[in-house]
Amino acid sequence: MSNRKNMNWDKKRNRYSYEMRRGKSAFRALLPALIFGAGLCAMPGNARAQIFETNAGNLTIGEYTTSGAPVGTGTLVSDLPDYPFGIAVSGADIFVVEGDSNFDTGFIQEYTTSGSIVSGSLISRLNQPAGIAVSGSYIFVTSYNSNDTSGMIGEYTTSGSTVNASLVTGLNNPALLAVSGSNIFVANYGNGTIGEYTTSGSTVNALLISGLHGPEGIAVSGSDIFVTNKANNTIGEYTTSGGTVNASLVSNSTPGATLDYPTGIAVSGSDIFVANADDGAWIGEYTTSGSAVNYKLVPGLDFPEGIAVATPGIPEPSTCALAAISAGLLLVRRRRRRNPRCRLHRSRGS
């Protein structure tokens, strides 16, 4: 009886010890794969962040480095069929809003970040489209609608299917928008406000920020919102909870700064890039603390409207994480198959 007890005890102890070793082995295999996957997404070879912008004046999409140098000729796509406005970059794809000069009708085109056309009419028959943002496999588009409070936000898939063409309604001339997590922030040009909504269409705060002066461009970085004001040539900074950080973070009183009809805005790290659409149109660079880096970083543009800063080809963060975890699990599985102790353990049925 004592031998049987000892034998049972030894068997359980061995399994416990083995399970602990197997757990540690799995963790050791998975951790490097996670780090590798994250590094692959964050630093893919020689890829660097680029500036993509739309030129309504000459119907082009331009591409530049964040140091201001043109990529190639600086013109990524030329001869667009209509007036380009908002632009969004997701992975290796560019989505651009286009419409006639009166914004009566419009559509969305899709290109690769190398300039090849994917779809000449990915989403069509839009009513006065303006801003665009991409989150995962979903596209959010504003319909400006000059009739005061008839503006809206529509939701579509990146393959062009309609999810909800009137996801959010009752907006006042919505211009550009930004998505952060599960929230949408939209600049209402008509009544000088920023509204916040969920990506499912619920209202969080329709008047999150008010008292703005012709807000058009908007960018969200962490817990901060940066907004361009066309009417008084400023960039304002606010919190995502609606607090004012600095309503005139950058103005023409800022040393070394010149803003002239600021439109689109993008944030990359600690830098702000803003399109100026008046005479001698350009893109300027400032820090998120409001200092001028180069007010005319990219000169010689033709009525730039939308702007995006992205590293071509990098997937969404969630896609990176999933790829890394999958790689780690595959590595663990392969190690288990090569482990003779694992086969012995299964063959004994214990």
Secondary structure as UniProt FT lines:
FT   HELIX           2..42
FT   TURN            45..46
FT   STRAND          50..55
FT   TURN            56..59
FT   STRAND          60..65
FT   TURN            66..67
FT   STRAND          70..77
FT   STRAND          83..91
FT   STRAND          93..99
FT   TURN            101..102
FT   STRAND          105..112
FT   TURN            113..114
FT   STRAND          117..127
FT   STRAND          129..135
FT   TURN            136..137
FT   STRAND          138..143
FT   HELIX           148..150
FT   STRAND          151..157
FT   TURN            158..159
FT   STRAND          162..171
FT   STRAND          174..180
FT   TURN            181..182
FT   STRAND          183..188
FT   TURN            189..192
FT   STRAND          193..198
FT   TURN            199..200
FT   STRAND          203..209
FT   STRAND          215..221
FT   TURN            222..223
FT   STRAND          224..229
FT   TURN            230..233
FT   STRAND          234..239
FT   TURN            240..241
FT   STRAND          244..250
FT   TURN            252..253
FT   TURN            255..256
FT   STRAND          262..268
FT   TURN            269..270
FT   STRAND          271..276
FT   STRAND          282..287
FT   TURN            288..289
FT   STRAND          292..298
FT   STRAND          304..310
FT   TURN            312..313
FT   HELIX           317..338
FT   HELIX           340..347
FT   TURN            348..349
//
